[in-house]
């Protein structure tokens, strides 16, 4: 069934012919971008385009389609390039193989590669990164399972990590305008918390009729499910309001055995001493590391986020 599996069931993976799906015009929308991305057919089209990119993109100028079709090239050169194309594996399928060979779950995606092939997707990542990465993670997970069908026994989700973002902001310059957008900053890690579990997919038991409801996606990335926060339990904030089986209004209890968690860690990022204006105190921002990023850097190290 699909309930436990983050919205992806076995039938989806068996009928995974994204190449045969019909395209949708992603540009034709008259609602806010985040609402547009949330629509089912938009999500499917983003995934289709991204997976075509994963399965066809090859790094290097000689693989540029415009150059391959260049009428000024003689026939021998054209044949040589086509032969080279056939012999070179797609860049990202190769990266997926390398990732799986070391049992990792992070696929590094160059923003510049995506900008070159699918500029719309790259611009949307810039404007609505959380929504887009949600869709791209699902697409990358499906694509990995197509290449390695049993990989879900090792990692339940593949995380797309954006690299090569061309613009760097300083911690000092972050303002309201940067909210919900993609930013790249660098600094020195000064402090990091322990690693806590954070609720990702929640299932609830109805106390009255014992039925199980879910999964409910938990989008809150600012607080963890247990630990010294002292705030209300995250699971209470996402519990259902009515039971579908007995129509009662609860109470509901989190089913911890079926719910899924991810790793969560808070770190402090401080401006590099050399970048602070004279006579000023270095600014610090709190950053949340999730999933495979926890413990990726130690205090005192310089990082780019």
RAJOFEN-V320690 format. One record per residue. N is the residue number from 0. RES is the residue in three letters. PSI is psi in whole degrees, -180 to 180 (none if undefined). D_CENTER is the distance of its C-alpha to the mean C-alpha in Angstrom with 1 decimal. Layout:
n=N res=RES psi=PSI d_center=D_CENTER
n=N res=RES psi=PSI d_center=D_CENTER
//
This chain:
n=0 res=UNK psi=163 d_center=23.3
n=1 res=UNK psi=-15 d_center=19.9
n=2 res=UNK psi=-48 d_center=20.2
n=3 res=UNK psi=-14 d_center=19.2
n=4 res=UNK psi=38 d_center=16.5
n=5 res=UNK psi=36 d_center=13.6
n=6 res=UNK psi=5 d_center=15.2
n=7 res=UNK psi=112 d_center=15.6
n=8 res=UNK psi=176 d_center=19.3
n=9 res=UNK psi=-35 d_center=21.4
n=10 res=UNK psi=-40 d_center=22.9
n=11 res=UNK psi=-41 d_center=19.6
n=12 res=UNK psi=-35 d_center=19.2
n=13 res=UNK psi=-40 d_center=22.9
n=14 res=UNK psi=45 d_center=23.0
n=15 res=UNK psi=58 d_center=20.0
n=16 res=UNK psi=72 d_center=21.8
n=17 res=UNK psi=-24 d_center=19.3
n=18 res=UNK psi=-28 d_center=21.8
n=19 res=UNK psi=-9 d_center=24.4
n=20 res=UNK psi=149 d_center=22.6
n=21 res=UNK psi=142 d_center=24.2
n=22 res=UNK psi=156 d_center=22.4
n=23 res=UNK psi=143 d_center=22.1
n=24 res=UNK psi=106 d_center=22.8
n=25 res=UNK psi=-21 d_center=19.6
n=26 res=UNK psi=-20 d_center=21.8
n=27 res=UNK psi=77 d_center=24.3
n=28 res=UNK psi=147 d_center=23.1
n=29 res=UNK psi=26 d_center=25.2
n=30 res=UNK psi=167 d_center=23.0
n=31 res=UNK psi=147 d_center=20.6
n=32 res=UNK psi=-43 d_center=17.3
n=33 res=UNK psi=-35 d_center=15.2
n=34 res=UNK psi=-39 d_center=17.7
n=35 res=UNK psi=-42 d_center=17.7
n=36 res=UNK psi=-30 d_center=14.0
n=37 res=UNK psi=-18 d_center=14.7
n=38 res=UNK psi=143 d_center=17.5
n=39 res=UNK psi=-45 d_center=17.4
n=40 res=UNK psi=-29 d_center=18.8
n=41 res=UNK psi=-45 d_center=16.5
n=42 res=UNK psi=-44 d_center=13.4
n=43 res=UNK psi=-40 d_center=15.4
n=44 res=UNK psi=-40 d_center=16.4
n=45 res=UNK psi=-44 d_center=13.0
n=46 res=UNK psi=-40 d_center=12.1
n=47 res=UNK psi=-47 d_center=15.6
n=48 res=UNK psi=-43 d_center=15.6
n=49 res=UNK psi=-40 d_center=12.4
n=50 res=UNK psi=-32 d_center=13.9
n=51 res=UNK psi=-40 d_center=17.2
n=52 res=UNK psi=-47 d_center=15.9
n=53 res=UNK psi=-36 d_center=14.6
n=54 res=UNK psi=-7 d_center=18.0
n=55 res=UNK psi=-24 d_center=20.2
n=56 res=UNK psi=131 d_center=19.2
n=57 res=UNK psi=131 d_center=21.5
n=58 res=UNK psi=136 d_center=21.7
n=59 res=UNK psi=143 d_center=25.2
n=60 res=UNK psi=-34 d_center=27.7
n=61 res=UNK psi=-12 d_center=29.8
n=62 res=UNK psi=4 d_center=27.1
n=63 res=UNK psi=129 d_center=26.9
n=64 res=UNK psi=-38 d_center=28.1
n=65 res=UNK psi=-37 d_center=30.4
n=66 res=UNK psi=-39 d_center=32.1
n=67 res=UNK psi=-35 d_center=32.5
n=68 res=UNK psi=11 d_center=34.2
n=69 res=UNK psi=118 d_center=36.3
n=70 res=UNK psi=-17 d_center=39.9
n=71 res=UNK psi=-14 d_center=41.4
n=72 res=UNK psi=142 d_center=40.3
n=73 res=UNK psi=166 d_center=43.0
n=74 res=UNK psi=-39 d_center=42.5
n=75 res=UNK psi=-43 d_center=42.4
n=76 res=UNK psi=-39 d_center=39.6
n=77 res=UNK psi=-42 d_center=37.6
n=78 res=UNK psi=-41 d_center=38.2
n=79 res=UNK psi=-42 d_center=37.2
n=80 res=UNK psi=-38 d_center=33.9
n=81 res=UNK psi=-37 d_center=33.2
n=82 res=UNK psi=-42 d_center=34.2
n=83 res=UNK psi=-40 d_center=31.9
n=84 res=UNK psi=-44 d_center=29.0
n=85 res=UNK psi=-30 d_center=29.9
n=86 res=UNK psi=-18 d_center=30.0
n=87 res=UNK psi=122 d_center=26.7
n=88 res=UNK psi=150 d_center=23.6
n=89 res=UNK psi=138 d_center=20.5
n=90 res=UNK psi=-48 d_center=18.7
n=91 res=UNK psi=-28 d_center=15.3
n=92 res=UNK psi=-34 d_center=17.0
n=93 res=UNK psi=-42 d_center=18.9
n=94 res=UNK psi=-37 d_center=16.0
n=95 res=UNK psi=-42 d_center=14.7
n=96 res=UNK psi=-43 d_center=18.3
n=97 res=UNK psi=-42 d_center=18.5
n=98 res=UNK psi=-46 d_center=15.4
n=99 res=UNK psi=-30 d_center=17.1
n=100 res=UNK psi=-23 d_center=20.4
n=101 res=UNK psi=17 d_center=19.6
n=102 res=UNK psi=37 d_center=17.6
n=103 res=UNK psi=173 d_center=14.4
n=104 res=UNK psi=10 d_center=10.8
n=105 res=UNK psi=125 d_center=9.1
n=106 res=UNK psi=114 d_center=9.3
n=107 res=UNK psi=124 d_center=10.3
n=108 res=UNK psi=125 d_center=10.3
n=109 res=UNK psi=123 d_center=13.2
n=110 res=UNK psi=-36 d_center=13.2
n=111 res=UNK psi=-37 d_center=16.8
n=112 res=UNK psi=-45 d_center=16.6
n=113 res=UNK psi=-39 d_center=14.4
n=114 res=UNK psi=-36 d_center=16.9
n=115 res=UNK psi=-41 d_center=19.7
n=116 res=UNK psi=-43 d_center=18.9
n=117 res=UNK psi=72 d_center=16.8
n=118 res=UNK psi=-32 d_center=17.6
n=119 res=UNK psi=-45 d_center=16.8
n=120 res=UNK psi=-41 d_center=13.1
n=121 res=UNK psi=-43 d_center=13.1
n=122 res=UNK psi=-37 d_center=15.1
n=123 res=UNK psi=-35 d_center=13.1
n=124 res=UNK psi=-38 d_center=10.0
n=125 res=UNK psi=-39 d_center=12.8
n=126 res=UNK psi=-33 d_center=14.2
n=127 res=UNK psi=66 d_center=11.6
n=128 res=UNK psi=-40 d_center=8.3
n=129 res=UNK psi=-45 d_center=7.4
n=130 res=UNK psi=-44 d_center=8.5
n=131 res=UNK psi=-44 d_center=7.2
n=132 res=UNK psi=-32 d_center=3.4
n=133 res=UNK psi=-46 d_center=4.9
n=134 res=UNK psi=-43 d_center=7.1
n=135 res=UNK psi=-36 d_center=5.7
n=136 res=UNK psi=-43 d_center=4.3
n=137 res=UNK psi=-42 d_center=7.8
n=138 res=UNK psi=-43 d_center=9.4
n=139 res=UNK psi=-36 d_center=8.7
n=140 res=UNK psi=-45 d_center=10.0
n=141 res=UNK psi=-43 d_center=12.9
n=142 res=UNK psi=-40 d_center=13.7
n=143 res=UNK psi=-41 d_center=13.9
n=144 res=UNK psi=-26 d_center=16.1
n=145 res=UNK psi=-40 d_center=18.2
n=146 res=UNK psi=-38 d_center=19.0
n=147 res=UNK psi=85 d_center=19.4
n=148 res=UNK psi=-26 d_center=20.2
n=149 res=UNK psi=11 d_center=20.7
n=150 res=UNK psi=-20 d_center=17.7
n=151 res=UNK psi=-17 d_center=16.5
n=152 res=UNK psi=-17 d_center=19.5
n=153 res=UNK psi=-48 d_center=18.0
n=154 res=UNK psi=132 d_center=14.2
n=155 res=UNK psi=-12 d_center=13.1
n=156 res=UNK psi=142 d_center=9.4
n=157 res=UNK psi=136 d_center=7.8
n=158 res=UNK psi=123 d_center=4.8
n=159 res=UNK psi=125 d_center=4.5
n=160 res=UNK psi=123 d_center=6.6
n=161 res=UNK psi=130 d_center=8.6
n=162 res=UNK psi=171 d_center=12.3
n=163 res=UNK psi=31 d_center=15.7
n=164 res=UNK psi=125 d_center=15.2
n=165 res=UNK psi=-26 d_center=18.9
n=166 res=UNK psi=129 d_center=19.8
n=167 res=UNK psi=128 d_center=20.2
n=168 res=UNK psi=155 d_center=21.3
n=169 res=UNK psi=151 d_center=23.5
n=170 res=UNK psi=-34 d_center=22.9
n=171 res=UNK psi=-26 d_center=26.3
n=172 res=UNK psi=2 d_center=25.3
n=173 res=UNK psi=129 d_center=22.3
n=174 res=UNK psi=-176 d_center=23.6
n=175 res=UNK psi=-35 d_center=23.0
n=176 res=UNK psi=-23 d_center=22.0
n=177 res=UNK psi=-7 d_center=18.8
n=178 res=UNK psi=138 d_center=17.6
n=179 res=UNK psi=13 d_center=14.3
n=180 res=UNK psi=175 d_center=14.0
n=181 res=UNK psi=123 d_center=12.3
n=182 res=UNK psi=154 d_center=14.9
n=183 res=UNK psi=121 d_center=15.8
n=184 res=UNK psi=160 d_center=18.4
n=185 res=UNK psi=158 d_center=20.4
n=186 res=UNK psi=-172 d_center=22.7
n=187 res=UNK psi=133 d_center=24.3
n=188 res=UNK psi=123 d_center=23.0
n=189 res=UNK psi=-27 d_center=25.9
n=190 res=UNK psi=146 d_center=25.1
n=191 res=UNK psi=146 d_center=22.6
n=192 res=UNK psi=179 d_center=22.8
n=193 res=UNK psi=-180 d_center=22.9
n=194 res=UNK psi=127 d_center=19.9
n=195 res=UNK psi=157 d_center=19.9
n=196 res=UNK psi=142 d_center=18.4
n=197 res=UNK psi=134 d_center=16.3
n=198 res=UNK psi=131 d_center=16.5
n=199 res=UNK psi=-48 d_center=13.4
n=200 res=UNK psi=123 d_center=15.5
n=201 res=UNK psi=136 d_center=19.1
n=202 res=UNK psi=144 d_center=22.2
n=203 res=UNK psi=144 d_center=25.6
n=204 res=UNK psi=135 d_center=29.2
n=205 res=UNK psi=124 d_center=31.9
n=206 res=UNK psi=-32 d_center=34.7
n=207 res=UNK psi=-48 d_center=37.4
n=208 res=UNK psi=0 d_center=36.6
n=209 res=UNK psi=11 d_center=34.3
n=210 res=UNK psi=156 d_center=31.8
n=211 res=UNK psi=132 d_center=28.1
n=212 res=UNK psi=146 d_center=25.6
n=213 res=UNK psi=-176 d_center=21.9
n=214 res=UNK psi=148 d_center=19.1
n=215 res=UNK psi=125 d_center=18.0
n=216 res=UNK psi=136 d_center=14.4
n=217 res=UNK psi=110 d_center=14.6
n=218 res=UNK psi=-10 d_center=12.6
n=219 res=UNK psi=114 d_center=14.7
n=220 res=UNK psi=11 d_center=13.0
n=221 res=UNK psi=-15 d_center=16.4
n=222 res=UNK psi=150 d_center=18.6
n=223 res=UNK psi=167 d_center=18.8
n=224 res=UNK psi=-22 d_center=20.6
n=225 res=UNK psi=157 d_center=23.6
n=226 res=UNK psi=-171 d_center=25.1
n=227 res=UNK psi=30 d_center=27.2
n=228 res=UNK psi=-33 d_center=25.7
n=229 res=UNK psi=4 d_center=28.7
n=230 res=UNK psi=175 d_center=26.9
n=231 res=UNK psi=145 d_center=27.0
n=232 res=UNK psi=133 d_center=25.0
n=233 res=UNK psi=-35 d_center=21.5
n=234 res=UNK psi=-32 d_center=22.4
n=235 res=UNK psi=-35 d_center=25.4
n=236 res=UNK psi=-22 d_center=23.5
n=237 res=UNK psi=9 d_center=21.6
n=238 res=UNK psi=151 d_center=24.5
n=239 res=UNK psi=162 d_center=26.0
n=240 res=UNK psi=-21 d_center=29.2
n=241 res=UNK psi=144 d_center=31.1
n=242 res=UNK psi=132 d_center=31.5
n=243 res=UNK psi=-22 d_center=31.3
n=244 res=UNK psi=-51 d_center=34.0
n=245 res=UNK psi=4 d_center=36.7
n=246 res=UNK psi=17 d_center=35.8
n=247 res=UNK psi=162 d_center=36.3
n=248 res=UNK psi=36 d_center=34.4
n=249 res=UNK psi=-163 d_center=33.6
n=250 res=UNK psi=159 d_center=33.5
n=251 res=UNK psi=145 d_center=30.2
n=252 res=UNK psi=137 d_center=29.1
n=253 res=UNK psi=129 d_center=25.7
n=254 res=UNK psi=93 d_center=25.7
n=255 res=UNK psi=-29 d_center=24.3
n=256 res=UNK psi=-39 d_center=24.8
n=257 res=UNK psi=-23 d_center=22.6
n=258 res=UNK psi=154 d_center=19.9
n=259 res=UNK psi=144 d_center=16.7
n=260 res=UNK psi=161 d_center=15.8
n=261 res=UNK psi=166 d_center=13.4
n=262 res=UNK psi=148 d_center=14.7
n=263 res=UNK psi=134 d_center=15.2
n=264 res=UNK psi=141 d_center=17.1
n=265 res=UNK psi=139 d_center=18.5
n=266 res=UNK psi=157 d_center=19.9
n=267 res=UNK psi=131 d_center=22.1
n=268 res=UNK psi=124 d_center=21.7
n=269 res=UNK psi=146 d_center=25.0
n=270 res=UNK psi=145 d_center=26.2
n=271 res=UNK psi=141 d_center=27.8
n=272 res=UNK psi=-38 d_center=31.6
n=273 res=UNK psi=-19 d_center=32.4
n=274 res=UNK psi=-1 d_center=30.4
n=275 res=UNK psi=130 d_center=32.1
n=276 res=UNK psi=148 d_center=34.9
n=277 res=UNK psi=137 d_center=38.4
n=278 res=UNK psi=2 d_center=39.4
n=279 res=UNK psi=157 d_center=36.1
n=280 res=UNK psi=138 d_center=34.1
n=281 res=UNK psi=136 d_center=30.7
n=282 res=UNK psi=150 d_center=27.9
n=283 res=UNK psi=141 d_center=25.3
n=284 res=UNK psi=147 d_center=21.9
n=285 res=UNK psi=136 d_center=20.1
n=286 res=UNK psi=141 d_center=16.5
n=287 res=UNK psi=127 d_center=14.4
n=288 res=UNK psi=131 d_center=12.8
n=289 res=UNK psi=161 d_center=10.8
n=290 res=UNK psi=-122 d_center=10.7
n=291 res=UNK psi=-3 d_center=11.7
n=292 res=UNK psi=-11 d_center=12.2
n=293 res=UNK psi=143 d_center=15.3
n=294 res=UNK psi=22 d_center=18.5
n=295 res=UNK psi=-22 d_center=17.1
n=296 res=UNK psi=152 d_center=19.8
n=297 res=UNK psi=154 d_center=23.2
n=298 res=UNK psi=138 d_center=25.2
n=299 res=UNK psi=-17 d_center=27.1
n=300 res=UNK psi=149 d_center=24.6
n=301 res=UNK psi=130 d_center=23.4
n=302 res=UNK psi=160 d_center=19.6
n=303 res=UNK psi=127 d_center=17.5
n=304 res=UNK psi=none d_center=14.5
//
